[in-house]
Amino acid sequence: METRNKNYCIILAGGVGRRLWPASQKELPKQFIDFFGTGRTLLQQTFDRFARFIPTNHIYISTYESYVSLVREQLPEANILPEPVQLNTAPAAIWGTWHTVLSDADANVVVSPADQLIQHADRFEAQILRGLDYVDTHADFLAIGVKPTQPNTAYGYIQMGNAIGNADDKLHKVQSFSEKPELDYAKMFMQSGEFLWNTGIFMWKGKTLGQHLSSMAHRPDRPVEEVAKQMVTIAEEMNYVRSCIPEGLPRSIDLLVLEHCSNVAVQECNFGWADVGCWTELHEVSHTDADGNAVSGGARVMLQGTQNCMVRLPKHMKAIIAGLDGYVIAQQGDILMICPNSDPDATRRLINEGQFF
């Protein structure tokens, strides 16, 4: 129980979700949307999962300051860390960890995206707690991976190295990280049996991250411990984090921290994970009819001669969709998008080309 009282969670909820446009837009990004008709948004579901085994006052939501009102509306009880700019995962995770360490010098931290689907909450709780117990007694960074079920090019991959402990621990040293590979590489990764999907869930002891920051070549002149004693406000914390990561450096936690450390482990888990990051992924994890079509949003939709499509239309709409195979049909406000649903990054490219976003 003593260890559990040292556990903290940082939920990263500051992104825009461009690959789920037009449903996800700047004013209302994907983490604040209920895509599955459960009555709870992706952010709320993530908070609920962690609140099962981490005290709610130990859970922090790191989000862009423009989204603070949305977080407060959906999670009135949440602790909020308002980012003055959209930080990406490394600065947000470092800042969140630093904030927990100021409250508890012995904190164990789990960092999680806000936009994931977890099918087995009981397994999730048991396996995340096992990981937190590990980082409590080991000066390692711990990544959470799951066995791939297909050569998915929308996910990152983690290559497992030597085993740690016994086989039941499901722990390995990390050999390498690979971001969203080409299809041929994804097939090779899966066939080798050496790779796991990178869930984007990471754990560490606050002290472990602090020691790494102290050793970084681009650290500020003053030691981390000295700076910590002098920081009083959130603004001071934020300025310190930004000073640790000059412009031009990678901003993801994988690239900035984990790829440069030898003390990184990965724990293989099986709690039924999916990243709700793009239309292709949303289609794969949604309930589908006999023809492979998924419909969300509450609109009345009639499908004729249509297969393997992802449809999200507003509740007030009625639609007839005929003769399509493998398309996404999505509308939000006055924006309608109809395009093939085979490329996870297609939506982001369309936004950039059309300058709609």
Disulfide bonds with the S-S distance in Angstrom:
none
